[in-house]
Amino acid sequence: MRGTSAGQSLYLKNAAVSLVLLIPILLMMLALGTMVRQRQPPTEPMSPIEPLPIEPPQTLPHDQPPIITLKESEGFSFPSGSADVSGEFRIKLFQIIVPIILATSHKYYVTVIEVIGHTDEVPLSRKASNLDLALIPFLNDNTISLVVSDNAGLGMARAIAVLSLLMGDQRLSQFQFIPYSAGQMVLRGDRLSDGTDRQASESRRRIEISLRKPR
């Protein structure tokens, strides 16, 4: 029994010594851990990532919609010296030209339609023009007869005749409309006439439709 008691006493002494040696080591480890935590910058909560706004595709500044030309040779003709629109002209305008206008508007983000009337240089027989009084009422009542006395007036009357039909198409209800007359002044290719060509010219008699953004 004495041997057993002596062994237990020795074991307890060794355990006590080991514990005394371990305590400083544990304290040092705790101190080092505290220093490391103090040196690390505080973590901030991450803010939610906002999605980037999706922009519609933009055309380049120099991109211009193409001019839409209504040529006599393609069925867009008027009686000589007149702005009367034929049935064939109307059908082609609504079935062919309006879809082209809508596609062009979607591609270039344009909402203003300019209609320009062009004539050749053949002089008109002198008549008393009624355009000063009839042009604006014609937009609401295209049964009014437009009487012209010169090519400048004829170009405007034809532009107004086409413009009034486009304005009446519900597919174009969000557009703005502006008529112009170039008369006999402008050749194809944006060149000014020199006034020497007094012959009838089918290629010069035309309607041009230009689309742009509002100013």
C-alpha positions in Angstrom: 0.0 0.0 0.0 2.9 2.3 0.8 4.3 1.8 -2.7 1.0 2.6 -4.3 0.7 5.9 -2.3 4.2 6.9 -3.2 3.6 6.3 -6.9 0.4 8.4 -6.8 2.1 11.2 -5.0 4.9 11.3 -7.6 2.3 11.3 -10.5 0.5 14.2 -9.0 3.7 16.2 -8.5 4.7 15.6 -12.2 1.2 16.7 -13.4 1.4 19.8 -11.3 4.8 20.7 -12.7 3.5 20.1 -16.3 0.6 22.4 -15.7 2.8 25.1 -14.3 4.9 24.9 -17.4 1.9 25.0 -19.8 0.2 28.0 -18.2 2.8 30.6 -19.5 2.7 29.1 -23.0 -1.1 29.3 -23.1 -1.0 32.9 -21.9 1.5 33.8 -24.6 -0.6 32.2 -27.3 -3.7 34.1 -26.1 -1.7 37.4 -26.1 -0.4 36.8 -29.7 -4.0 36.0 -30.9 -5.2 39.3 -29.4 -2.4 41.3 -31.1 -3.2 39.7 -34.5 -6.9 40.5 -34.2 -6.1 44.1 -33.3 -3.9 44.6 -36.3 -6.5 43.4 -38.8 -8.8 46.2 -40.2 -12.4 45.9 -39.2 -14.5 44.2 -41.8 -17.4 46.3 -43.3 -20.6 44.8 -44.5 -20.7 44.5 -48.3 -23.2 46.7 -50.0 -25.5 45.0 -52.5 -24.4 45.2 -56.1 -26.7 47.2 -58.2 -27.3 46.0 -61.8 -26.0 48.3 -64.5 -28.7 50.1 -66.5 -29.3 48.7 -69.9 -29.1 51.4 -72.5 -30.8 51.0 -75.9 -28.4 50.7 -78.8 -27.3 54.1 -80.0 -26.5 55.1 -83.6 -23.3 57.0 -84.3 -23.7 60.8 -84.5 -22.9 60.8 -88.2 -25.4 58.0 -89.0 -28.3 59.5 -91.0 -31.4 57.6 -92.1 -31.5 57.1 -95.9 -33.8 59.2 -98.0 -37.0 57.4 -99.1 -37.7 58.4 -102.8 -41.1 57.9 -104.4 -40.3 57.7 -108.1 -42.7 58.0 -111.0 -41.2 54.9 -112.6 -42.3 52.9 -109.6 -45.9 54.0 -109.7 -45.7 57.2 -107.6 -46.8 59.6 -110.3 -49.2 62.6 -110.5 -51.2 63.9 -113.4 -49.3 66.7 -115.2 -49.4 69.9 -113.3 -51.6 68.3 -110.5 -51.3 67.1 -107.0 -54.1 64.5 -107.3 -53.1 61.1 -105.8 -54.1 58.0 -107.8 -55.4 54.8 -106.3 -52.2 52.9 -107.2 -50.2 55.7 -105.5 -52.2 55.3 -102.3 -51.9 51.5 -102.2 -48.1 51.6 -102.7 -47.8 54.4 -100.1 -49.6 52.4 -97.4 -48.4 48.9 -98.2 -44.7 49.7 -99.1 -43.6 53.1 -97.9 -45.2 53.2 -94.4 -43.5 49.9 -93.3 -40.2 51.3 -94.5 -40.8 54.5 -92.5 -41.6 52.5 -89.4 -38.5 50.3 -89.8 -36.3 53.3 -90.4 -37.7 55.0 -87.3 -37.0 52.0 -85.1 -33.4 51.7 -86.3 -32.5 55.4 -86.1 -34.8 56.6 -83.3 -36.3 59.3 -85.5 -39.9 60.7 -85.2 -40.1 63.6 -87.6 -41.2 63.0 -91.2 -40.3 65.6 -93.8 -42.0 65.3 -97.2 -40.3 67.2 -100.0 -41.9 67.7 -103.4 -39.6 68.0 -106.5 -40.6 68.9 -110.1 -38.8 69.3 -113.4 -38.2 72.7 -115.1 -41.1 72.7 -117.6 -43.0 75.9 -116.9 -46.7 75.6 -115.9 -49.4 77.4 -117.7 -50.4 80.5 -115.7 -53.3 79.9 -113.4 -54.6 81.7 -110.3 -53.1 79.7 -107.4 -55.3 79.0 -104.4 -52.5 77.6 -102.2 -52.4 80.6 -99.8 -56.0 79.9 -98.8 -56.3 76.1 -99.4 -53.0 74.5 -98.1 -53.8 74.4 -94.4 -57.5 73.4 -94.8 -56.4 70.6 -97.2 -54.7 68.8 -94.2 -58.2 68.3 -92.7 -60.1 67.9 -96.0 -58.1 66.4 -98.9 -61.1 66.7 -101.2 -60.2 70.3 -101.6 -58.7 71.0 -105.1 -55.2 72.5 -105.0 -54.6 74.9 -107.9 -51.0 75.9 -108.6 -49.4 78.5 -110.8 -45.7 77.5 -110.8 -43.3 74.6 -110.0 -42.5 75.8 -106.5 -46.2 75.7 -105.7 -46.6 72.3 -107.4 -43.9 70.8 -105.4 -45.5 72.0 -102.2 -49.0 70.9 -103.3 -47.7 67.4 -104.0 -45.8 67.2 -100.7 -48.9 68.2 -98.8 -51.0 65.6 -100.7 -48.6 62.8 -99.7 -48.2 64.2 -96.2 -51.9 64.3 -95.5 -52.2 60.6 -96.4 -49.4 59.7 -94.1 -50.9 61.8 -91.3 -54.1 59.8 -91.6 -52.4 56.5 -91.1 -52.7 55.4 -87.4 -49.4 53.5 -87.6 -47.7 56.9 -87.8 -49.8 58.7 -85.1 -46.7 59.4 -82.9 -44.8 61.2 -85.7 -44.5 64.9 -86.5 -44.9 66.0 -90.1 -43.3 68.8 -92.1 -43.9 69.5 -95.8 -41.4 71.2 -98.1 -41.1 72.2 -101.8 -37.8 72.0 -103.6 -39.7 72.9 -106.9 -37.3 72.6 -109.8 -34.3 73.7 -107.9 -32.6 70.4 -106.7 -31.3 67.7 -109.0 -30.8 64.1 -107.9 -27.6 63.8 -105.9 -28.2 67.0 -104.0 -27.0 69.3 -106.8 -28.6 72.6 -107.7 -30.0 73.1 -111.1 -28.3 75.5 -113.4 -31.7 76.3 -115.1 -30.7 75.0 -118.6 -32.8 71.8 -118.6 -36.3 72.8 -119.6 -37.2 69.3 -120.8 -39.8 67.1 -119.1 -37.9 64.7 -116.8 -39.5 61.8 -115.0 -36.4 61.3 -112.8 -36.6 64.8 -111.5 -40.4 64.6 -110.7 -40.3 62.8 -107.3 -41.3 62.9 -103.7 -38.6 62.5 -101.1 -39.3 61.4 -97.5 -36.6 62.3 -94.9 -36.7 61.2 -91.3 -34.9 62.9 -88.4 -35.0 63.6 -84.7 -36.9 66.6 -83.3 -34.9 69.8 -83.1 
